[in-house]
């Protein structure tokens, strides 16, 4: 099939690139060598950007890149470059913007055609090998592009230069600067509300993605307004997702998105960043106690307990599948498929497969509970069923004329057997690469779980593992001069803005959990490095790459990441980190740069609506100031423990809870500089601060709830 059984990708650190090592294509990794060769041989560059978890990336690999005839065309007419979008988000983001402008489509696989200097002139996403599905065949596209490069070079160069200029202007948000206006949050809430699907939860129509930042914004807005419709939006979305096929009903954790409006049939890959942010969502909504009993009784618990149960199941799945429990660290993803010929077969079931591993009684319960029928939901194999919660326990009990407790017992027994049987199947690949930003997101999520989750051993395990992971990050990929790199383990990769700012938040969360000054010191140094190396001192905001980063080929545009897609927008996260840092230090530099960052996007943020929800969270935090709670008292003082648990129970975005004992080292909290020396360290009291002002201490848990619930401290300083 090929003259070289393994191409140069065989030594790549990326599992996605290594998976193409057997292809008969003379692939290059992204780098100078590819551009030098393209110029010396006067060939255009074929750019393929994908990921190991991407189903259609595997399809185009099998159909085209493993096809000897197509490979011959590519090797003859192009210099081929393959990029892992998780490994090189800087490359992916720029070419996504450019190719989307050309074709109106983005996503993976991304197929780009570039001049030898790297400027794109044509592209798209998936191309079938021959004309089909309304798409031109890849063979025809390759030959047409090669012909144009030979015979219409001037036209291609004009188009490429024009596109590069347009992308450059769009990516730095020229003209987006405006005065900061908190009304943007009201506009975003209105936009999100209009998109809300009252029947199925979620926002917009199919396909449906989680939009975790929007859920957080809704919850914070609910705390401010007590508008029950807002809480219902968040609860309905998270409840419908948890009962749908997008939630792995056997092992826990969430697939990347749903192809339908009802959350039933997912794209089956599981991403680290989705599960960390959804874990936070479920932990946060579980803290609201106004919900009535779950009307369909699928769990037998109040909604708050149901949501916490979902959170625990995310943690238990991550601990088993998506983490290095021995050394610390969270893996990147689990693939959707175990081979090129299936589509979620590992996660789905035929009726015969269910009946083969269960007793008749267990099977009947699962058939009713998860809607398992002879004809399922999967198009490629109609007998395959996606497991989702179709009926509640009480309804099944009535149908089968059994007690509810018996239905629950049979359901739990059946799930255990099915999970064991599933684990014996060929398992989808787990990408054990550990990216710093995604690890930082999970560190923050696990530390939040440690503060609020009801199961004590899970909470303690989360705390220990989060700190172990963060310590590994500091030891292996942090430096005094550069901050954080992008990858834990393997060849070093320059860090991005995401790596710095998500890590600042994780370090602050760790400081709040431990009061260990080394976490605070690292957070402050990393924030300062981000300002120095990534910040735009004139225009405000941050670029995604450091100012001294090496050139990136012909699309070397300066880019300010803003949109929440697929992770929270890095500039909004940076603003949140700056606001929290200012609350701790009182250093006006952080406040001023946060304000300038918010102003850099103020003119454009309302237009992004749902996709700039993290900006809305940053704007809310900036205007109202982070709430900070200091709890004093001896280590084992029951009254202090009650106050601490109470402070954690109330969700306010960006809130800090600091537990001070007589043995605590000096506290980093500017607002308490005058007050702390006068607090009785051995007496249980709570002090609520906001901005640079603290309210009088209280030892009454109900009063503490009122202060946090109503934002009284914020009101005192506004």
Beta strands, then each sheet from edge to edge (+ up, - down):
strand 1: 44-50
strand 2: 78-84
strand 3: 110-114
strand 4: 120-124
strand 5: 257-258
strand 6: 266-267
strand 7: 270-271
strand 8: 333-334
strand 9: 430-431
strand 10: 434-435
strand 11: 478-479
strand 12: 483-484
strand 13: 487-488
strand 14: 627-631
strand 15: 656-659
strand 16: 686-690
strand 17: 693-694
sheet 1: 2+ 1+ 3- 4+
sheet 2: 5+ 6-
sheet 3: 7+ 8- 9+
sheet 4: 10+ 13-
sheet 5: 11+ 12-
sheet 6: 15+ 14+ 16- 17+
end
